Amino acid sequence: MAGSYPEGAPAVLADKRQQFGSRFLSDPARVFHHNAWDNVEWSEEQAAAAERKVQENSIQRVCQEKQVDYEINAHKYWNDFYKIHENGFFKDRHWLFTEFPELAPSQNQNHLKDWFLENKSEVCECRNNEDGPGLIMEEQHKCSLKSLEHKTQTPPVEENVTQKISDLEICADEFPGSSATYRILEVGCGVGNTVFPILQTNNDPGLFVYCCDFSSTAIELVQTNSEYDPSRCFAFVHDLCDEEKSYPVPKGSLDIIILIFVLSAIVPDKMQEAINRLSRLLKPGGMMLLRDYGRYDMAQLRFKKGQCLSGNFYVRGDGTRVYFFTQEEPDMLFTTAGLEKVQNLVDRRLQVNRGKQLTMYRVWIQCKYCKPLLSSTS
């Protein structure tokens, strides 16, 4: 599959994950010496075997009647999931601040601001401060410094004064977090494994975090968590595929939108419109961050015949669904929505169970896309 496996040509620096970059498996005999290995390259044989496995488990498709059920009752299946597992299934994502320093406290934002001031070309080197060895990636200077400076921006006044709350001017004070200077929205927040680490780590008084999920059970678990602070966070139930339902924030009001293993849970045909709607909520210079399942991830190869809904889209045993992306697919989604690429990479990780002597090849897609600045004539 194009863009996912080495073809012998040099890789573009922007598409190579460098964050941890300190644990490479050079000697296969040492595979069980650590729990995980970074940037694991696949051989042509391994890639071909994975492709054959996907072809095999995709031959038999779920019947149309069941597919309709999984779509109509998607909220029920996710509610059941969280009723069973509550907040004990996923771990808090403390890796967020390494992979996405945009979410960290203001000193990281200041570092990024300095980078923008010092670099004028579209392709250059960006390195973290003391948080890690650094990331070499493609950055586009059109991303807004204003967003990184935590300053509220006012988009052009809309002509229609009878619009819904999602279309209100940013200067309005009729929405949660209206006085904040830096706003983050996580879509598909689950029980808060991303939101709470952000609130615990980022003590910026101007920060306000919104989080939503399809599951009312998940949102209830977020709101009843002892770390939930309504003065800094607003959790709400929302279906990102519902075109009739507004978000509780104005257009052009968000600095960051986070999509962590959520886009893969919806029908592929509905992804573009969902991203289009989210893009409108970003400030000029705002960033959309994604991490999700990549094509031929271990989870995809483990599916049995009869669990495939459509190409690379499957249903789990509990009725929840998952899609496995190529690099090109989110790029198309984001650029069609008017965003510009900052980062798009494949994260190949070899995880190891040393006790059971098992190896697990994980493939994830990680993206950062920026909303262009308003032109001087806007």
Secondary structure as UniProt FT lines:
FT   TURN            2..4
FT   HELIX           13..15
FT   HELIX           28..33
FT   STRAND          36..37
FT   HELIX           44..58
FT   HELIX           64..72
FT   HELIX           74..85
FT   TURN            86..87
FT   TURN            94..95
FT   HELIX           96..99
FT   HELIX           101..103
FT   HELIX           106..118
FT   TURN            130..131
FT   TURN            141..142
FT   HELIX           145..148
FT   TURN            149..150
FT   TURN            161..162
FT   HELIX           165..167
FT   TURN            170..171
FT   TURN            176..179
FT   STRAND          182..187
FT   TURN            190..194
FT   HELIX           195..201
FT   TURN            205..206
FT   STRAND          207..213
FT   HELIX           216..223
FT   TURN            226..227
FT   TURN            230..232
FT   STRAND          233..237
FT   TURN            240..241
FT   TURN            243..244
FT   TURN            251..252
FT   STRAND          254..260
FT   HELIX           263..265
FT   HELIX           268..270
FT   HELIX           271..281
FT   STRAND          282..294
FT   TURN            295..296
FT   HELIX           298..301
FT   TURN            305..306
FT   STRAND          308..310
FT   TURN            311..312
FT   STRAND          313..315
FT   TURN            317..318
FT   STRAND          321..323
FT   HELIX           328..336
FT   TURN            337..338
FT   STRAND          340..353
FT   TURN            354..357
FT   STRAND          358..370
FT   TURN            376..377
//
